[in-house]
Amino acid sequence: MTPLSNHQDPMRVEQVRAALEKMRAHDLPTHGGRTLAYVYDSGLESADAVGREALASFCSTNGLDPTAFPSLLQMENDLVAVAGNLVDAPDGFAGVATSGGTESILLAVLAARDSQPAIGAPRMVLPTTAHAAFHKAAHYLGVEVVPVAVDPQTKRALPEAMAAAIDDRTVLVVASAPSYAHGVIDPVKPIAAAAAAAGVRCHVDACIGGWVLPYLRASEPHQLPWTFACEGVTSISLDLHKYAYTPKGVSILLHASAELRRTHLFASAAWPGYTMLNTTTQSTKSGGPLAAAWAVVHHIGAERYAELARTARTATIELATAVSDIPGLSLAAQPDSTLLSLMTDDSCDVFTISDEMLTRGWFVQPQMRFADLPATLHLTFSAATARSSGQIARDLAASTTAARTAGPVTVPVELVSAAGGIDPSSLDEPTFDGLLALAGLAGEGGQLALPDRMAPVNALLDALPPALREALLIGFIDRLTRPSTT
Ligand SMILES: Cc1ncc(COP(=O)(O)O)c(C=O)c1O
């Protein structure tokens, strides 16, 4: 990409606006319901407008010091209270607003780890379907992951296996409500009970379900229980920037008590400057996202959240039903929420379907196989997507037909075996370049070249062991994030 400005000549306001629009032209649409991952669209213009206004108006405030900006403290405590109410938080619970699901998870893991200083090599027990943010937390915080296979049919965690994996080094047990990859709720009740029996904390990751599932309970009384009402649940994460339909940058982490939260609070007086006092990983933090979240949550209100949740859920079920009439495609799991996970038979592959959907104006997310779980297509339903659920079903059918006509992408065996001979733990620059070339991502002069159709690249990644996949992706992001020198 060529630089848009040499930074010497100031740009006029109109030039800045035009340049921003131009850069944005290749982004996925955030509104309109055609992007079924990454973004959440309520379809309510007034909610978007009030969120944008609050975001702009509070963007320069600083959450670093709650006594300097008491408005932010007030809004944070209020949102924590609203969230606590949604998930049956007990008296005396405490919480924080973070920048997103990953930060909430990092802090839950940190709090668990540091509550057990005597455990030298801490572990956490995760279903294999737990979000990758737990692996990031493990990596950052030196906590070993003990992965536990899930039920191959339902894709739900297996409570007995989870219980059996707990030992005297376990500091945290995790369950999802629902899991991102398959959209199913883990059996939290027995998992949390097993954690409590062992005296171990249990975190429920409701980052994506926290603002949907509570609103569906009235119409779906058989929803698996997953809140603090399950004995032994010690913390829950729920993101506002997902199904609360707020601008990006806010999640809530709740703890069953203030004491459980204490080990992720941080103060430092070990320098001559201001006393640093933080509840989250950020120190200076814009009050914009928090104010926007407060504005949107209160503008939409409980009744309309319930309607939005039911709208998205109905569309999810409708598409799940339509999939049974699409030859080659099936559900990877019965959806418990507003996420769909689809898989193919041998006549085609999810990567080609994803490309085909993109040509029809839909972004659906390909997910690689992992352990004995097949590659899948992920669809997150926003309320705005629900408006076009008939069209998405027709386009999914047409895309699958096209993928079946093309046949599954084949990955040359030589390519997989050449890549398989590489040791991902000792990669240098030339090896990275070689890997990227193998994957068909190398352009001229060491630049990256993204093909129009990603299926061949995704199919190769899918065929590689996860450690090598990770290495290739690191090489990719490393090359992608270098400034242009032209
Ligand atoms: C279940 C779950 N947990 C955690 C996360 C991570 O959230 P974020 O991307 O806001 O960091 C996600 C994101 O999709 C999620 O679905």
The ligand as a Gaussian input file, in Angstrom:
#p B3LYP/6-31G(d) Opt

LIG

0 1
 C      -16.729000     -16.865000      23.595000
 C      -15.734000     -15.781000      23.341000
 N      -14.778000     -15.526000      24.250000
 C      -13.857000     -14.559000      24.066000
 C      -13.835000     -13.802000      22.920000
 C      -12.773000     -12.753000      22.726000
 O      -13.342000     -11.495000      22.679000
 P      -12.605000     -10.210000      22.072000
 O      -12.456000     -10.479000      20.605000
 O      -13.539000      -9.105000      22.396000
 O      -11.301000     -10.062000      22.732000
 C      -14.804000     -14.051000      21.938000
 C      -14.796000     -13.309000      20.677000
 O      -15.491000     -13.630000      19.735000
 C      -15.786000     -15.052000      22.156000
 O      -16.716000     -15.327000      21.236000

